[in-house]
Amino acid sequence: MNVDEYLKRINSLTIKQNTLQGLYKLQQNHLLNIPFENLDIHLGKNIDKELNKIYEKIIINRRGGICCELNYLFAWLLEELGFLVDILSCQIKKEDSLSDEWTSWDSHCVLMVHINESSFLVDVGFTQNFRTPLKFVLEKIQQDITGCYKILHEDKSNIYTLYKCLNFDQNENDKNEWLPVYRFNLVPKNVKEFFLRNNNVDNFRLHQDRSLCIIHTTYSILNLSGYKLSEIKFSNSMLKSTTHSILTKNEVSDAIKNIYGINLVDNDVFEPKGDPVMD
């Protein structure tokens, strides 16, 4: 495993100091160059929990990965560069639930990076990713190109919830809609706990239901879910527009290669899942 090869993969060869500015650039460049994707699961492959195998897949073979792969590998890079990093367990708010329903703990993991007297929430492995690190301070509204965020502490617990607002208006505070993204605690975890997929039904189901490829561009996010390709554009920390296209199977294969930079060895047996196929 080679730090320079990793930095080259994310277009960050000049960033080698454990500074806040460096952390911001590393997360941003990671999201701009390495996709979130779960294609191996839909190819019937196991997710390898060995760090050197994850490195080979993502850095050498130029693939993406799911949260435990991406954040585990990124934590290694940050530690090699001198950052102090904790891996934390998360629950994700269920998208299709109108009630207060969450996935099980360990269905997602995030990083808490400590710099001097401050800590920062860092994530390069989520479908709704914030582009730059969020300072771990409560109730403070933090602007990101993908929206506005704030962290709240749940009463009488060690649980914190990350909220997101896509169209924040500081002059109409009562009308701002803050939606929960995920919640986390501050207990550092062994990363291999996140790979025990057979014991985590929620996590397994999240990836079985749909094939995903997600990559950030300068002003947008490109989301391929099954046969549906969406471009989500942002401007001034607000959602600007969302466009959708339904692709054929061949167009999905082309998108995986040309948009996400992924060359699948088993591309001939890959079947997109999650949205209807175009006739």
N, C-alpha and C positions, 0 to 999 in steps of 0.2 A: 504494500500500500504506500502510495506516494502523495505527499501533500501538494507538490507542484502540479501533478497530473490532475488532481481534484480541482485546484484553483484554475487551471487551464480550462477544464470542462465547464466551469461557471464564469469564464471570462474575468477572472479576478487575480491574475498572477501578481499584480502589484500590491495586493492587500495582504500584508503579513504581520500586522501589528494588532494586538488585542485591545483596540480602542473602540469607543462607542461608534465613531464614524465608520470604522472598519466593519463592525457588526452590522450596521445598517446596509452597507454596500454588499456584504456577503449574502444576507438574506434576500435582498432585492435581486441580485444577480443569479442566485440559486433559482428563484421562482421564474426568472426570465429565460433560463437555459435548461432546466431539468423538469420534465412534466410529472405531475401526479398521474399515475396510471395503474390499473389493476388487471392488465391484460393477461398476465401469467395465470391468474385464478381462472380465467375463462378459457385458457389453454390447457387446463387440468394439471398445472404445475404447482408444487408446493412452494411456499414462501420460505426461503432459506434464512435462518436466524444467525448464521455465522457472518461476522462483520466483513471478513475478506471476500466472501462470496457476494455479499451485497455490493461491496466496492467494485468487484469485477463486473457485475451486472450493470450498475449505474454509471460508473466512470469509464471502464474499458469498453463495454459493449454499448454504451450510450443509450441506455434505457432510462425509464423513470421508475417509480415504485409507489407503494402505499405508505401510510404515515409511519409505521414502525421501521420501515426500511429507510425512508428519507430522513426522518429526524434522528434515528440512531447513527446513520452515517454522518450527518451534519454535526451532531454532537462530537463525534470523533475528530472531525476537522477543527472545530472550535477549540477543543481541548489541546490539539496539537499546536494550535496557534497561541495558546496560553490563556484562553478563557476558562473561567470556572463555570461548569454546566451541571444542572440537575435535570433529570428526566422525570416528568410528572404524569400522573394518570388523569384521564378525562372521561366525562360522559358527554355525549352529543345530544342536543335537543332533536327529537324525532320530527322530521319535516312534515309528515302527514298527520301529526297529532295536534288536536285542538286543546288537549288537556296538558297537564304538566308531566309529560312522559319523556324519559331519557333512556338512552342506551345504557348498558351496564358499564361499570368502571373498567378501565383498560381497553375500551373500544376505540380510544384514540390516545395518543401521547403528545405532549408538548415539551418544549425546553424552557427552563428558567436560567437565564445567563446573568451572572453577577459581575458587575464592573464597579470597583471601588465601593461606595456605600449604596449603590442602586442595583436594582434587579430588573430584568426585561423579559417579557414573554416573547418567545421566538418559535416560529412554526413554519416549516417548508413542506409539510405533508398533509394539507387539508384542502377540501374541495372549495371552501369559501375563504381562502387565505387573505389575511392582511399582508400588505407588501413589505412593510418595515416593522422592526421590533416595537412592542408596546411597553412603555414603562409600567412597572408594577406599582401603581398608585391607585387608590380607591376613588371612584366617582369622578375622576378627571376625564373630560372628553378629549380624546386624542384623534387627530385627523390623519387619514391615510388616503392614498389615491383611490382605494376601493370602498371608502365610506368613513364614518366616524365610529369610534369604539369607546367603551368604558368598562371598567371592572368593578363589580359590586361584591361585597362580602355578605354571605348569607348569615342570618342571625344565629348566634350560639353554635357555630360550627366552624370547621376548618375548611369550608368550601367557598370557592370564589367563582363567580359567573361572568363570562365575557359576553357583552351585549354589542349589537351592531345596529347602526342607523344608516340607511342608504341615502336618504335625502334630508340631512340635518339642516334645520333653519334656526339660527340662534335668535331670531326675532319672533319665532313662533314655537317656543320651547314646549308648550302644552300639546302641540300637535305632532311633535316628533315621535315616530314609532320606533321604539327600541326592542329588538328581537334577540332572544338568547341564542348564542351560537354553541358554546359548550361551557361546562363547568369543570373545575379542577381543584385539587388540594395541593398542599405544599410538601407532601411527604415524598422524598426521592424514591424512585422505583428502580428495580433491576429491569433493564430493557427486555430481557428474555421473557418476562411475564407477558409482554404484549404479543409474543409469537405463539402463545398457547391457544391457537385458533379453535381447536376442537372443543375447548372448554369455554369458548366465548361465542355463544350462538348469535348475539347481536352483531358482533364484529363480522362474523362469517356471512350473515345474511345481508349486511350492508353492501358487501362486494359481490355477492352472488346475484343480486337483483338486477344489476346493470353493469355493463362494461363502460369504463371511464378513461378519458384522457383529458387532462386540463393543463394549460400552459398560460403564463402571463405574457402579454406584450406591453409596450410602453404605456399605452392608454386603455388597454382592454384585457379581458380574459377570454380565451377560446376554450369552450367546453364541449367535448364530444361525448355524448351519452347515448350508447346504443347506436342508432342510425341518425340521431339528431345532433347537428353541429350548431352551437349557439355562440354568438359574439356579444359579450357584455362590455359596453363602453362606459368609461367614467370621465368626469370632468369636474375639477375643483371639489374633490372628495364626495361627489354625488353621482348617482346612477344617471347616465345620459340616455342610453338606449340599449335595447336588447333585440337582436335579430336571430331568427331560427331558420335552418335549412334541413330538410329531410333528404338524406343521402341514400344512394344505392349501396349494395355491399361492396362493389368495386370502388366506389367513391370513398367509402369508409376506409378501405385499405390504402387508398392514395393519401387521404388526410393523415392517417397514422404515420405514414412515411414522410410526407412533404411538410406537414404543419408541425408535427410533434417530433420529427427526426428519429422515428423508431423503425428499425428494420427487423421484422419478426421472422425468425427461422421457420416457425410453424404457421406462417400466415395463411396457408391454404386450408387449415383446419379451424381458423379463428372465425367464430360466429358472433357478431355484435349482439348485445342483449340490452333491453331496457326501453326501447321506443320502436314503434312500428316501422317495418321496412317499406321503402318506396316501391310501388309496383313498376 
